[in-house]
């Protein structure tokens, strides 16, 4: 779709991203820029077009590049041949004086991203292998792209980027039509460069060069600094990176406009790209919640009078032996919304070795058992092996042991230890990887019974504190009304979780199938990023489905969704919130269909839920 002769000026829309890129190129203090957008929004193409307005070289960082390839390593083969230390530099050394492009960083290892950002900020790379240490200097900047629909990165990593720009889909019909005409009229096999665009690029390049020379002399008045700091405080920005990036971006904008002093307009124009991604109190309200509230507020008064289960008082079944078909005939009237408090967060211990829960009832296999120890290029050295391909990360202890029996035959009187190529062994490492635990929470009217939501909210936050120690991530899916929503993507951020849970309303219908299908979609997203990850899915519900996406029978659709989820590589646990009389045990049937573990909530509080999750997930993963 994009042609090699396109220029920076050809890009339609994306004004925020284009401005951020210009500020990034002007200011030496802005070391990194991240472009966030969906599939096909042009973020990666815009990043590659940076070379059209600057003379800096670009180096692309592959998504699955090893640490040795990125940072460098000891060239052991050359070192043995020469008898001295030989360093093989990585991609970051090649990028010295240029720009590193990290496309789709949501698919990269988070520790690798953090290390590359640190190298960009400090200009220093340290290589350490088996007691051998080497250091080299490199000066580069980073442009990264992120598709939040396919994966997330932690708030800490987002904060490390100096600027963040959104690349939304173009919704202006005129711009889309203009882009369509240009795409259709372009010859895919041959194209003559547009001289007008080429002239614009030259002018843009000259403007950037002048701004780079002017930038060191741009002055920031004290009053402007006061404004920057007050804005950061008002927006809930916790660290100081935002203040520094905001001032740097405003100075770059002033230099681009050929001014030697930062104005209020510069601060206003750069506020979004400097501070928005660093906000900690930002809450994006879901339109679906508003729609549900409107629908519920329009219900007749006679329908809004219900008991704590969210069912009309005059429609409760009276006999214990009523079957599932009778359950389906219960009138489907949503309960009024309630917002319950968050339960106390308990600092729990790892209860893997504790005895089996008495309410535990296995319902079937949930797939292959996962392992907490993954073979990796970095991590704990646990054994040696013969090298295959290029020699790296030598296991000197194993190499010495392999060479020791041959020393008499090889002795020539000059070497204390004679090592040949066939003696060399390399290290095999494994790294402890955290689990991903997905809570699928029924926040419909039935969860208001006995204020069960308080215990559920406390359990999620308790698990977050426990996850910090065990390197686990926690995600939260809520289903109520007419659909499901991912309220919390996999994260270890307790603050983000608290804001989401504290404002989670309870009430409405129970679209159980929507909750399960949303969990399946999230599982696939997680596994696209890490195929070794087999998430643990905790479904907290009474199983009383009373809304279907297709308009068919809600319970039957829920069983179909459970069968589809069973085919995913994940471990499922169903916590039944049903209480009182009568009981239908639909959650138990859900566990059977999904192939998971079933337990009754009964009097369990937040800490006891965490104990159950930690105990059962520990049974699936061995350290």
LOROVO-528110 format. One record per residue (C-alpha): residue in one letter; x negated, y, z negated. Coordinates in Angstrom, 1 decimal, decimal comma, padded with zeros to 4 digits, always signed. Last residue first. Example, Ala and Ser with C-alpha at 12.3 -4.5 7.8 and 13.67 -1.06 7.14 Angstrom:
BEGIN
SITE   r        u        v        w
SITE   S   -013,7   -001,1   -007,1
SITE   A   -012,3   -004,5   -007,8
//
This chain:
BEGIN
SITE   r        u        v        w
SITE   X   -009,1   -024,8   -040,2
SITE   X   -006,1   -026,9   -039,3
SITE   X   -003,0   -025,4   -037,7
SITE   X   +000,4   -027,1   -037,8
SITE   X   +000,5   -027,8   -041,5
SITE   X   -000,7   -024,3   -042,1
SITE   X   +002,3   -023,0   -040,2
SITE   X   +004,5   -024,9   -042,6
SITE   X   +002,9   -023,6   -045,8
SITE   X   +002,4   -020,1   -044,6
SITE   X   +006,0   -019,8   -043,4
SITE   X   +007,5   -021,4   -046,6
SITE   X   +005,3   -019,3   -048,9
SITE   X   +006,3   -016,2   -046,9
SITE   X   +010,0   -017,1   -047,4
SITE   X   +009,3   -017,6   -051,1
SITE   X   +007,8   -014,1   -051,4
SITE   X   +010,8   -012,4   -049,7
SITE   X   +013,3   -014,1   -051,9
SITE   X   +014,8   -017,6   -051,5
SITE   X   +018,1   -018,1   -053,3
SITE   X   +019,8   -020,0   -050,5
SITE   X   +017,5   -019,7   -047,5
SITE   X   +018,0   -023,3   -046,3
SITE   X   +015,3   -024,9   -044,2
SITE   X   +014,9   -026,3   -040,7
SITE   X   +011,9   -027,1   -038,7
SITE   X   +012,0   -027,0   -034,9
SITE   X   +013,0   -028,8   -031,8
SITE   X   +015,1   -026,0   -030,3
SITE   X   +018,2   -028,2   -030,1
SITE   X   +017,8   -029,7   -033,5
SITE   X   +016,9   -026,4   -035,2
SITE   X   +020,0   -024,9   -033,6
SITE   X   +022,1   -027,7   -035,1
SITE   X   +020,7   -026,8   -038,5
SITE   X   +021,6   -023,2   -037,8
SITE   X   +025,2   -024,3   -037,0
SITE   X   +025,5   -025,8   -040,5
SITE   X   +029,3   -025,0   -040,5
SITE   X   +029,8   -024,0   -044,1
SITE   X   +033,0   -023,2   -046,0
SITE   X   +032,3   -021,8   -048,6
SITE   X   +029,4   -019,7   -049,7
SITE   X   +026,1   -019,2   -047,9
SITE   X   +024,6   -019,4   -044,4
SITE   X   +021,1   -017,8   -044,1
SITE   X   +019,5   -020,8   -042,4
SITE   X   +015,8   -020,4   -041,9
SITE   X   +014,9   -022,0   -038,5
SITE   X   +011,3   -022,7   -037,7
SITE   X   +009,8   -023,1   -034,2
SITE   X   +006,3   -023,8   -033,1
SITE   X   +005,3   -022,6   -029,6
SITE   X   +004,3   -023,9   -026,2
SITE   X   +007,5   -023,2   -024,4
SITE   X   +009,8   -026,0   -023,3
SITE   X   +011,8   -025,8   -026,5
SITE   X   +012,7   -022,2   -025,7
SITE   X   +014,7   -023,4   -022,7
SITE   X   +016,6   -025,9   -024,9
SITE   X   +017,3   -023,2   -027,4
SITE   X   +018,7   -020,9   -024,7
SITE   X   +021,0   -023,7   -023,6
SITE   X   +022,1   -024,2   -027,3
SITE   X   +022,8   -020,5   -027,6
SITE   X   +024,9   -020,6   -024,4
SITE   X   +027,0   -023,4   -025,9
SITE   X   +027,6   -021,3   -029,0
SITE   X   +028,6   -018,2   -027,2
SITE   X   +031,1   -019,8   -024,8
SITE   X   +030,8   -018,1   -021,5
SITE   X   +030,7   -014,3   -020,9
SITE   X   +027,2   -014,6   -019,5
SITE   X   +025,4   -012,6   -022,2
SITE   X   +027,4   -014,5   -024,9
SITE   X   +028,7   -013,1   -028,2
SITE   X   +029,9   -015,0   -031,2
SITE   X   +026,9   -017,1   -032,3
SITE   X   +027,2   -018,3   -035,9
SITE   X   +023,7   -019,7   -036,3
SITE   X   +023,3   -018,5   -039,9
SITE   X   +020,2   -016,6   -038,9
SITE   X   +016,5   -016,2   -039,5
SITE   X   +014,5   -017,6   -036,6
SITE   X   +010,8   -017,9   -037,4
SITE   X   +008,7   -018,4   -034,2
SITE   X   +005,1   -019,5   -034,6
SITE   X   +003,0   -018,6   -031,6
SITE   X   +000,8   -021,0   -029,6
SITE   X   -002,2   -019,0   -028,7
SITE   X   -004,7   -020,9   -026,5
SITE   X   -003,4   -019,2   -023,3
SITE   X   -004,3   -015,8   -024,6
SITE   X   -003,0   -012,8   -022,7
SITE   X   -000,5   -014,7   -020,6
SITE   X   +000,3   -016,6   -023,8
SITE   X   +001,5   -013,5   -025,6
SITE   X   +003,7   -012,4   -022,7
SITE   X   +005,2   -015,9   -022,4
SITE   X   +006,0   -015,9   -026,1
SITE   X   +007,6   -012,4   -025,8
SITE   X   +009,9   -013,6   -023,0
SITE   X   +010,9   -016,7   -025,0
SITE   X   +011,6   -014,5   -028,0
SITE   X   +013,9   -012,4   -025,9
SITE   X   +015,7   -015,5   -024,7
SITE   X   +016,2   -016,6   -028,3
SITE   X   +017,6   -013,3   -029,4
SITE   X   +019,9   -013,0   -026,4
SITE   X   +021,2   -016,5   -027,2
SITE   X   +022,1   -015,5   -030,7
SITE   X   +024,3   -012,5   -029,7
SITE   X   +025,9   -012,1   -033,2
SITE   X   +028,4   -009,2   -033,3
SITE   X   +028,1   -006,0   -035,3
SITE   X   +026,3   -005,0   -038,4
SITE   X   +022,8   -004,5   -040,0
SITE   X   +020,7   -001,4   -039,2
SITE   X   +016,9   -001,5   -039,1
SITE   X   +015,7   +001,9   -040,4
SITE   X   +013,3   +000,6   -043,0
SITE   X   +012,2   -002,3   -040,8
SITE   X   +010,8   -000,2   -038,0
SITE   X   +009,1   +002,3   -040,3
SITE   X   +007,6   -000,4   -042,5
SITE   X   +006,3   -002,4   -039,5
SITE   X   +004,5   +000,6   -038,1
SITE   X   +002,9   +001,3   -041,6
SITE   X   +001,9   -002,4   -042,0
SITE   X   -000,1   -002,4   -038,8
SITE   X   -001,2   -006,0   -038,1
SITE   X   +000,7   -006,0   -034,8
SITE   X   +002,5   -008,2   -032,3
SITE   X   +005,4   -006,1   -030,9
SITE   X   +007,8   -004,7   -033,4
SITE   X   +011,4   -003,8   -032,6
SITE   X   +011,7   -006,3   -029,7
SITE   X   +015,4   -005,9   -028,9
SITE   X   +018,4   -008,3   -028,6
SITE   X   +021,8   -007,8   -027,1
SITE   X   +025,6   -007,2   -027,5
SITE   X   +025,9   -006,2   -031,1
SITE   X   +022,9   -007,7   -033,0
SITE   X   +019,6   -009,3   -032,3
SITE   X   +016,3   -008,1   -033,9
SITE   X   +012,9   -009,2   -032,8
SITE   X   +009,9   -008,6   -035,0
SITE   X   +006,2   -009,4   -034,3
SITE   X   +003,5   -010,4   -036,8
SITE   X   -000,2   -010,8   -036,1
SITE   X   -002,5   -013,1   -038,1
SITE   X   -006,2   -012,4   -038,9
SITE   X   -005,8   -014,4   -042,1
SITE   X   -006,6   -011,6   -044,5
SITE   X   -004,6   -008,9   -042,7
SITE   X   -001,8   -011,5   -042,1
SITE   X   -001,1   -011,8   -045,9
SITE   X   -000,3   -008,1   -045,9
SITE   X   +001,8   -008,5   -042,8
SITE   X   +003,5   -011,6   -044,3
SITE   X   +004,7   -009,5   -047,2
SITE   X   +006,1   -006,9   -044,8
SITE   X   +008,1   -009,5   -042,9
SITE   X   +009,3   -011,1   -046,2
SITE   X   +010,4   -007,8   -047,6
SITE   X   +012,7   -007,2   -044,6
SITE   X   +014,1   -010,7   -044,9
SITE   X   +014,8   -010,4   -048,6
SITE   X   +016,6   -007,1   -048,1
SITE   X   +018,5   -008,6   -045,1
SITE   X   +020,1   -011,2   -047,4
SITE   X   +022,2   -008,5   -049,0
SITE   X   +024,5   -011,2   -050,5
SITE   X   +026,2   -011,3   -047,0
SITE   X   +025,0   -008,4   -044,9
SITE   X   +023,4   -010,8   -042,5
SITE   X   +026,9   -011,8   -041,3
SITE   X   +027,3   -008,3   -039,8
SITE   X   +024,6   -008,8   -037,2
SITE   X   +020,9   -008,3   -038,0
SITE   X   +019,9   -011,9   -037,0
SITE   X   +016,1   -011,8   -037,2
SITE   X   +013,7   -013,4   -034,7
SITE   X   +010,4   -013,1   -036,6
SITE   X   +007,4   -013,9   -034,4
SITE   X   +004,2   -015,1   -036,0
SITE   X   +001,0   -014,8   -034,0
SITE   X   -001,9   -016,8   -035,4
SITE   X   -005,4   -015,5   -036,0
SITE   X   -008,5   -016,8   -034,2
SITE   X   -011,5   -018,2   -035,9
SITE   X   -014,4   -018,3   -033,5
SITE   X   -016,3   -021,3   -032,2
SITE   X   -019,8   -021,3   -030,9
SITE   X   -021,9   -023,8   -028,8
SITE   X   -025,5   -022,9   -028,9
SITE   X   -028,0   -023,7   -026,2
SITE   X   -030,5   -026,5   -026,0
SITE   X   -033,9   -026,4   -024,2
SITE   X   -036,0   -029,5   -024,3
SITE   X   -035,5   -030,2   -020,5
SITE   X   -037,1   -026,8   -019,7
SITE   X   -040,4   -027,7   -021,4
SITE   X   -041,6   -026,6   -024,8
SITE   X   -045,2   -026,9   -026,0
SITE   X   -045,6   -025,7   -029,6
SITE   X   -048,9   -024,5   -031,1
SITE   X   -050,2   -023,8   -027,6
SITE   X   -053,8   -023,8   -026,6
SITE   X   -055,1   -027,3   -027,3
SITE   X   -053,5   -029,0   -024,3
SITE   X   -050,9   -031,0   -026,2
SITE   X   -048,1   -032,4   -024,0
SITE   X   -048,4   -036,1   -025,0
SITE   X   -048,9   -035,2   -028,7
SITE   X   -046,0   -032,6   -028,6
SITE   X   -043,4   -034,9   -027,1
SITE   X   -041,5   -035,9   -030,3
SITE   X   -041,1   -032,2   -031,4
SITE   X   -039,5   -030,9   -028,2
SITE   X   -036,0   -031,9   -029,0
SITE   X   -036,3   -030,8   -032,6
SITE   X   -037,6   -027,4   -031,5
SITE   X   -034,8   -027,0   -029,0
SITE   X   -032,2   -027,9   -031,7
SITE   X   -033,6   -025,3   -034,1
SITE   X   -034,0   -022,7   -031,3
SITE   X   -030,4   -022,9   -030,1
SITE   X   -030,7   -020,7   -027,1
SITE   X   -027,9   -018,1   -026,4
SITE   X   -028,4   -018,1   -022,6
SITE   X   -029,6   -020,5   -019,9
SITE   X   -027,8   -020,1   -016,6
SITE   X   -026,0   -023,2   -015,3
SITE   X   -025,1   -025,9   -017,8
SITE   X   -027,3   -025,9   -020,9
SITE   X   -027,5   -029,1   -023,0
SITE   X   -025,6   -028,7   -026,2
SITE   X   -025,9   -027,4   -029,8
SITE   X   -023,5   -027,3   -032,7
SITE   X   -021,5   -025,0   -035,0
SITE   X   -022,7   -021,5   -034,3
SITE   X   -020,0   -019,2   -035,6
SITE   X   -018,6   -016,6   -033,2
SITE   X   -019,3   -015,3   -029,8
SITE   X   -019,0   -017,0   -026,4
SITE   X   -016,0   -018,9   -027,7
SITE   X   -014,6   -022,3   -028,5
SITE   X   -011,5   -021,7   -030,5
SITE   X   -010,9   -022,6   -034,2
SITE   X   -007,4   -022,0   -035,5
SITE   X   -006,2   -025,0   -033,6
SITE   X   -002,7   -025,6   -032,3
SITE   X   -000,8   -028,8   -032,5
SITE   X   +000,8   -029,8   -029,2
SITE   X   +004,5   -029,2   -028,9
SITE   X   +007,3   -028,5   -031,3
SITE   X   +008,2   -032,1   -032,1
SITE   X   +011,6   -032,8   -033,7
SITE   X   +014,0   -031,9   -036,5
SITE   X   +011,7   -032,0   -039,6
SITE   X   +013,6   -031,2   -042,8
SITE   X   +012,0   -029,1   -045,5
SITE   X   +014,3   -028,3   -048,4
SITE   X   +011,9   -029,8   -050,9
SITE   X   +009,0   -027,7   -049,6
SITE   X   +005,9   -029,9   -049,3
SITE   X   +003,1   -029,4   -051,8
SITE   X   +000,6   -026,6   -051,6
SITE   X   -002,5   -026,9   -049,5
SITE   X   -001,5   -024,4   -046,9
SITE   X   -000,4   -021,9   -049,5
SITE   X   -002,6   -018,9   -048,5
SITE   X   -002,0   -016,4   -051,2
SITE   X   +000,8   -013,8   -051,3
SITE   X   +000,7   -010,1   -052,1
SITE   X   +004,4   -009,6   -052,5
SITE   X   +006,1   -006,7   -050,7
SITE   X   +009,3   -005,7   -052,5
SITE   X   +012,4   -005,8   -050,3
SITE   X   +013,1   -003,1   -047,8
SITE   X   +016,4   -001,3   -048,3
SITE   X   +019,5   -002,3   -046,4
SITE   X   +021,0   -000,2   -043,6
SITE   X   +024,6   -001,0   -042,9
SITE   X   +026,6   -001,0   -039,7
SITE   X   +030,3   -001,8   -039,7
SITE   X   +031,2   -005,4   -038,9
SITE   X   +031,9   -006,6   -035,4
SITE   X   +035,2   -008,3   -034,4
SITE   X   +035,0   -011,7   -032,7
SITE   X   +038,0   -013,6   -033,7
SITE   X   +037,1   -017,1   -034,9
SITE   X   +037,9   -019,5   -032,1
SITE   X   +034,3   -020,8   -031,7
SITE   X   +034,3   -022,0   -035,3
SITE   X   +037,3   -024,2   -034,6
SITE   X   +035,2   -025,9   -031,8
SITE   X   +032,4   -026,5   -034,3
SITE   X   +034,6   -028,6   -036,5
SITE   X   +036,7   -027,8   -039,5
SITE   X   +036,0   -030,4   -042,2
SITE   X   +035,6   -027,9   -045,0
SITE   X   +039,1   -026,6   -044,7
SITE   X   +040,2   -022,9   -045,2
SITE   X   +038,8   -021,1   -042,2
SITE   X   +038,5   -017,3   -042,7
SITE   X   +040,8   -015,3   -040,4
SITE   X   +042,7   -013,1   -042,8
SITE   X   +039,6   -011,4   -044,1
SITE   X   +038,3   -010,4   -040,7
SITE   X   +034,7   -011,6   -040,2
SITE   X   +031,5   -009,6   -040,9
SITE   X   +030,3   -012,0   -043,5
SITE   X   +030,7   -009,4   -046,2
SITE   X   +034,5   -009,2   -045,7
SITE   X   +036,2   -007,2   -043,0
SITE   X   +038,3   -004,1   -042,5
SITE   X   +037,1   -002,6   -039,3
SITE   X   +039,8   -004,3   -037,2
SITE   X   +042,7   -002,6   -039,0
SITE   X   +041,1   +000,8   -038,5
SITE   X   +041,0   +000,4   -034,8
SITE   X   +037,5   +000,3   -033,3
SITE   X   +036,1   +003,5   -031,8
SITE   X   +033,3   +003,8   -034,4
SITE   X   +032,1   +000,3   -033,5
SITE   X   +031,7   +001,2   -029,8
SITE   X   +029,9   +004,4   -030,6
SITE   X   +027,6   +002,6   -033,0
SITE   X   +026,8   -000,1   -030,4
SITE   X   +026,0   +002,5   -027,8
SITE   X   +023,7   +004,3   -030,3
SITE   X   +021,9   +001,1   -031,1
SITE   X   +021,6   +000,3   -027,4
SITE   X   +019,9   +003,6   -026,8
SITE   X   +017,0   +002,5   -029,0
SITE   X   +015,5   +005,2   -031,1
SITE   X   +011,8   +005,8   -030,7
SITE   X   +010,2   +006,6   -034,0
SITE   X   +007,0   +008,5   -034,3
SITE   X   +005,7   +008,7   -037,9
SITE   X   +002,2   +007,5   -037,1
SITE   X   +001,3   +009,8   -034,3
SITE   X   -002,0   +009,1   -032,5
SITE   X   -000,6   +008,5   -029,1
SITE   X   +001,1   +011,9   -029,0
SITE   X   -002,0   +013,8   -030,1
SITE   X   -004,3   +014,5   -027,2
SITE   X   -002,3   +013,8   -024,1
SITE   X   +000,8   +015,6   -025,4
SITE   X   -000,9   +018,6   -027,0
SITE   X   -003,0   +019,5   -023,9
SITE   X   -000,6   +022,1   -022,4
SITE   X   +000,4   +023,6   -025,7
SITE   X   -003,2   +024,1   -026,8
SITE   X   -004,1   +025,6   -023,5
SITE   X   -001,1   +027,9   -023,7
SITE   X   -002,2   +029,0   -027,2
SITE   X   -005,5   +030,3   -025,6
SITE   X   -009,0   +028,9   -025,5
SITE   X   -011,7   +031,5   -024,6
SITE   X   -014,1   +031,7   -021,7
SITE   X   -011,6   +031,5   -018,9
SITE   X   -012,1   +030,1   -015,4
SITE   X   -008,9   +028,1   -015,3
SITE   X   -010,9   +024,9   -015,3
SITE   X   -012,9   +026,2   -018,2
SITE   X   -009,7   +026,9   -020,2
SITE   X   -008,5   +023,4   -019,5
SITE   X   -011,8   +021,9   -020,7
SITE   X   -011,6   +024,0   -023,9
SITE   X   -008,1   +022,7   -024,5
SITE   X   -009,2   +019,1   -023,9
SITE   X   -012,1   +019,5   -026,4
SITE   X   -009,9   +021,2   -029,0
SITE   X   -007,3   +018,4   -028,7
SITE   X   -010,0   +015,7   -028,8
SITE   X   -011,5   +017,0   -032,0
SITE   X   -008,1   +017,4   -033,7
SITE   X   -007,1   +013,9   -032,6
SITE   X   -010,3   +012,2   -033,7
SITE   X   -009,7   +013,6   -037,2
SITE   X   -007,6   +010,7   -038,6
SITE   X   -004,0   +010,6   -039,9
SITE   X   -001,9   +012,3   -037,2
SITE   X   +001,5   +012,8   -038,8
SITE   X   +002,8   +015,2   -036,2
SITE   X   +002,9   +018,1   -038,7
SITE   X   -000,6   +017,4   -039,8
SITE   X   -002,0   +017,4   -036,3
SITE   X   -000,1   +020,5   -035,4
SITE   X   -001,5   +022,3   -038,5
SITE   X   -005,0   +021,3   -037,5
SITE   X   -004,7   +022,6   -033,9
SITE   X   -003,0   +025,9   -035,0
SITE   X   -005,7   +026,6   -037,6
SITE   X   -008,3   +026,0   -034,8
SITE   X   -006,5   +028,5   -032,6
SITE   X   -006,6   +031,1   -035,3
SITE   X   -010,3   +030,5   -035,8
SITE   X   -011,0   +031,3   -032,1
SITE   X   -012,3   +028,6   -029,8
SITE   X   -015,0   +029,9   -027,4
SITE   X   -015,9   +028,4   -024,0
SITE   X   -019,6   +028,6   -023,4
SITE   X   -020,4   +024,9   -023,2
SITE   X   -017,5   +024,5   -020,7
SITE   X   -018,7   +026,9   -018,0
SITE   X   -021,1   +024,6   -016,3
SITE   X   -018,5   +021,7   -016,3
SITE   X   -015,8   +024,1   -015,1
SITE   X   -017,9   +025,1   -012,1
SITE   X   -018,5   +021,4   -011,2
SITE   X   -014,8   +020,6   -011,7
SITE   X   -013,7   +023,5   -009,4
SITE   X   -016,3   +022,4   -006,7
SITE   X   -014,9   +018,9   -006,8
SITE   X   -011,3   +020,2   -006,5
SITE   X   -012,3   +022,4   -003,5
SITE   X   -014,0   +019,5   -001,9
SITE   X   -011,0   +017,2   -002,5
SITE   X   -008,7   +019,8   -001,1
SITE   X   -010,8   +020,0   +002,1
SITE   X   -010,6   +016,2   +002,4
SITE   X   -006,9   +016,4   +001,9
SITE   X   -006,7   +018,9   +004,8
SITE   X   -009,1   +016,8   +006,9
SITE   X   -006,9   +013,7   +006,6
SITE   X   -009,2   +010,7   +007,2
SITE   X   -008,4   +008,9   +010,4
SITE   X   -006,7   +005,6   +009,8
SITE   X   -007,0   +002,2   +011,4
SITE   X   -005,6   -001,2   +010,5
SITE   X   -002,7   -000,4   +008,2
SITE   X   -001,6   +002,5   +010,4
SITE   X   +000,2   +004,9   +008,2
SITE   X   +003,7   +006,1   +009,2
SITE   X   +005,5   +003,7   +006,8
SITE   X   +003,4   +004,7   +003,8
SITE   X   +003,7   +008,4   +004,5
SITE   X   +007,5   +008,2   +004,9
SITE   X   +007,9   +006,1   +001,7
SITE   X   +005,8   +008,6   -000,3
SITE   X   +008,0   +011,5   +000,9
SITE   X   +011,2   +009,4   +000,1
SITE   X   +009,9   +008,7   -003,4
SITE   X   +009,1   +012,3   -004,0
SITE   X   +012,5   +013,5   -002,8
SITE   X   +014,4   +010,8   -004,8
SITE   X   +012,7   +011,9   -008,1
SITE   X   +012,5   +008,8   -010,2
SITE   X   +008,7   +008,2   -010,0
SITE   X   +007,8   +005,4   -012,5
SITE   X   +005,9   +006,8   -015,5
SITE   X   +002,2   +007,1   -015,8
SITE   X   +001,6   +008,2   -019,4
SITE   X   -001,6   +009,8   -020,5
SITE   X   -003,9   +009,1   -023,4
SITE   X   -007,0   +011,1   -024,3
SITE   X   -009,9   +010,5   -026,6
SITE   X   -009,4   +006,8   -026,9
SITE   X   -010,3   +005,4   -030,3
SITE   X   -006,7   +006,0   -031,5
SITE   X   -005,4   +003,4   -029,1
SITE   X   -007,9   +000,9   -030,5
SITE   X   -006,7   +001,5   -034,1
SITE   X   -003,1   +001,4   -033,0
SITE   X   -003,7   -002,2   -031,8
SITE   X   -003,3   -003,3   -028,2
SITE   X   -000,2   -004,5   -026,6
SITE   X   +000,8   -006,8   -023,8
SITE   X   +002,6   -007,3   -020,5
SITE   X   +005,2   -004,6   -020,7
SITE   X   +002,7   -002,3   -022,3
SITE   X   +000,7   -002,1   -019,1
SITE   X   -002,6   -000,5   -020,1
SITE   X   -005,3   +001,2   -018,0
SITE   X   -008,8   +002,2   -019,1
SITE   X   -011,2   +005,0   -018,0
SITE   X   -014,4   +005,0   -020,0
SITE   X   -017,5   +007,3   -020,1
SITE   X   -021,2   +006,5   -019,8
SITE   X   -024,5   +007,3   -021,3
SITE   X   -026,8   +004,4   -022,0
SITE   X   -029,7   +003,9   -024,5
SITE   X   -031,3   +000,6   -025,2
SITE   X   -031,9   -001,6   -028,3
SITE   X   -033,5   -005,0   -028,7
SITE   X   -033,5   -007,6   -031,5
SITE   X   -034,8   -011,1   -031,6
SITE   X   -033,8   -013,0   -034,8
SITE   X   -031,6   -015,5   -033,0
SITE   X   -030,0   -013,0   -030,6
SITE   X   -029,4   -009,3   -031,3
SITE   X   -028,8   -006,8   -028,5
SITE   X   -028,0   -003,2   -029,7
SITE   X   -026,4   -000,7   -027,3
SITE   X   -026,5   +003,0   -027,9
SITE   X   -024,7   +006,0   -026,3
SITE   X   -022,9   +006,5   -029,6
SITE   X   -019,4   +007,1   -028,3
SITE   X   -019,6   +005,0   -025,2
SITE   X   -021,2   +002,1   -027,2
SITE   X   -018,4   +002,3   -029,8
SITE   X   -015,8   +002,1   -027,1
SITE   X   -017,5   -000,9   -025,6
SITE   X   -017,6   -002,6   -029,1
SITE   X   -013,9   -001,9   -029,7
SITE   X   -012,9   -003,3   -026,3
SITE   X   -015,0   -006,5   -027,0
SITE   X   -013,3   -006,9   -030,4
SITE   X   -009,9   -006,6   -028,8
SITE   X   -010,6   -009,3   -026,2
SITE   X   -009,1   -008,2   -022,9
SITE   X   -005,7   -008,8   -021,4
SITE   X   -004,2   -005,6   -022,9
SITE   X   -007,2   -003,9   -021,3
SITE   X   -005,5   -004,0   -017,9
SITE   X   -008,3   -002,3   -015,9
SITE   X   -011,5   -001,2   -017,8
SITE   X   -013,2   +001,3   -015,5
SITE   X   -016,7   +002,3   -016,7
SITE   X   -017,8   +005,8   -015,5
SITE   X   -021,3   +006,9   -014,7
SITE   X   -024,6   +008,2   -016,1
SITE   X   -025,6   +004,7   -017,3
SITE   X   -023,1   +002,3   -015,8
SITE   X   -025,8   -000,2   -015,0
SITE   X   -026,7   -000,2   -018,7
SITE   X   -023,1   -001,0   -019,6
SITE   X   -023,0   -003,8   -017,1
SITE   X   -025,7   -005,8   -018,9
SITE   X   -029,4   -005,6   -019,3
SITE   X   -031,6   -008,7   -019,2
SITE   X   -034,3   -008,2   -021,7
SITE   X   -037,7   -010,0   -021,5
SITE   X   -039,6   -010,8   -024,7
SITE   X   -043,1   -012,2   -023,9
SITE   X   -044,7   -015,5   -022,9
SITE   X   -044,1   -014,8   -019,3
SITE   X   -042,4   -018,1   -018,4
SITE   X   -040,7   -018,5   -021,8
SITE   X   -039,4   -014,9   -021,6
SITE   X   -038,2   -015,3   -018,0
SITE   X   -036,1   -018,4   -019,0
SITE   X   -034,9   -016,8   -022,2
SITE   X   -033,6   -013,6   -020,6
SITE   X   -032,4   -012,0   -023,9
SITE   X   -029,0   -010,6   -023,5
SITE   X   -027,0   -007,7   -022,0
SITE   X   -024,0   -005,7   -023,2
SITE   X   -021,3   -006,6   -020,7
SITE   X   -022,7   -009,8   -019,2
SITE   X   -023,8   -011,1   -022,6
SITE   X   -020,5   -010,3   -024,1
SITE   X   -018,7   -012,3   -021,5
SITE   X   -016,5   -010,7   -018,8
SITE   X   -012,9   -012,0   -018,8
SITE   X   -011,2   -008,8   -017,7
SITE   X   -014,0   -007,7   -015,4
SITE   X   -015,5   -004,3   -016,2
SITE   X   -015,6   -002,1   -013,1
SITE   X   -018,6   +000,2   -012,7
SITE   X   -018,1   +003,7   -011,3
SITE   X   -020,7   +006,2   -010,1
SITE   X   -020,4   +009,9   -010,9
SITE   X   -020,4   +012,3   -008,0
SITE   X   -016,9   +013,6   -008,8
SITE   X   -013,6   +014,3   -007,1
SITE   X   -013,3   +011,2   -004,9
SITE   X   -015,0   +009,0   -007,6
SITE   X   -011,9   +009,4   -009,9
SITE   X   -009,9   +007,7   -007,2
SITE   X   -010,4   +004,3   -009,0
SITE   X   -008,5   +005,6   -012,1
SITE   X   -005,6   +006,8   -009,9
SITE   X   -005,3   +003,4   -008,3
SITE   X   -005,2   +001,7   -011,7
SITE   X   -002,5   +004,1   -012,9
SITE   X   -000,4   +003,9   -009,7
SITE   X   +003,0   +003,1   -011,1
SITE   X   +003,0   -000,4   -009,6
SITE   X   +003,6   -002,3   -012,9
SITE   X   +004,3   -000,1   -015,9
SITE   X   +002,3   +002,7   -017,3
SITE   X   -000,4   +003,7   -019,8
SITE   X   -003,6   +005,5   -018,7
SITE   X   -006,4   +005,5   -021,2
SITE   X   -009,2   +008,1   -021,3
SITE   X   -012,6   +007,9   -022,9
SITE   X   -015,6   +010,0   -023,8
SITE   X   -014,1   +013,4   -024,1
SITE   X   -017,0   +015,4   -025,5
SITE   X   -018,7   +015,7   -022,1
SITE   X   -015,6   +017,8   -021,0
SITE   X   -015,0   +018,3   -017,3
SITE   X   -014,3   +014,8   -016,0
SITE   X   -011,9   +013,9   -018,9
SITE   X   -010,1   +017,2   -018,4
SITE   X   -009,6   +016,4   -014,7
SITE   X   -008,4   +012,9   -015,6
SITE   X   -006,0   +014,2   -018,1
SITE   X   -004,5   +016,7   -015,6
SITE   X   -004,0   +013,8   -013,1
SITE   X   -002,3   +011,7   -015,8
SITE   X   +000,1   +014,4   -016,8
SITE   X   +000,9   +015,3   -013,2
SITE   X   +001,7   +011,6   -012,3
SITE   X   +003,7   +012,9   -009,3
SITE   X   +002,4   +012,1   -005,8
SITE   X   -001,3   +011,1   -005,5
SITE   X   -002,7   +012,4   -002,2
SITE   X   -004,8   +015,1   -003,9
SITE   X   -007,1   +012,4   -005,4
SITE   X   -007,8   +011,1   -001,9
SITE   X   -006,7   +008,3   +000,3
SITE   X   -009,1   +007,0   +003,0
SITE   X   -009,2   +003,5   +001,5
SITE   X   -005,5   +003,1   +001,8
SITE   X   -002,9   +002,3   -000,8
SITE   X   +000,0   +000,0   +000,0
//
